[in-house]
């Protein structure tokens, strides 16, 4: 008798994703390339620069994954929709101030949903 696969839970999915890659090692390898150059400049705020870039990439990727659905993206990111929109405004990912603002990404624009 063939046994049906049990439905994968959210915790199962998280564990599978985290087991497939080590984000810390990936980021460390990328930063090693930049450290010799960055260390020449004393006025660069490395922490803020890296955090802003990682946050922007994560938000853009999540919005692409959710086809621009900000509510769904905020749930995936574990933040409120308002917090997501604040971060998007700070990073320059929102064009305009209205609720019908366009979300800017490299690939395409997503209208607010």
Secondary structure, DSSP 8 states (H G I E B T S, - for coil): ---------HHHHHHHHHHH--HHHHHHHHHHHHHHHHTT-TT--HHHHHHHHHHHHHHHHHHHHTTT-HHHHHHHHTS-HHHHHHHHHHTT-EESSSTT-EEE-SS-EEE--
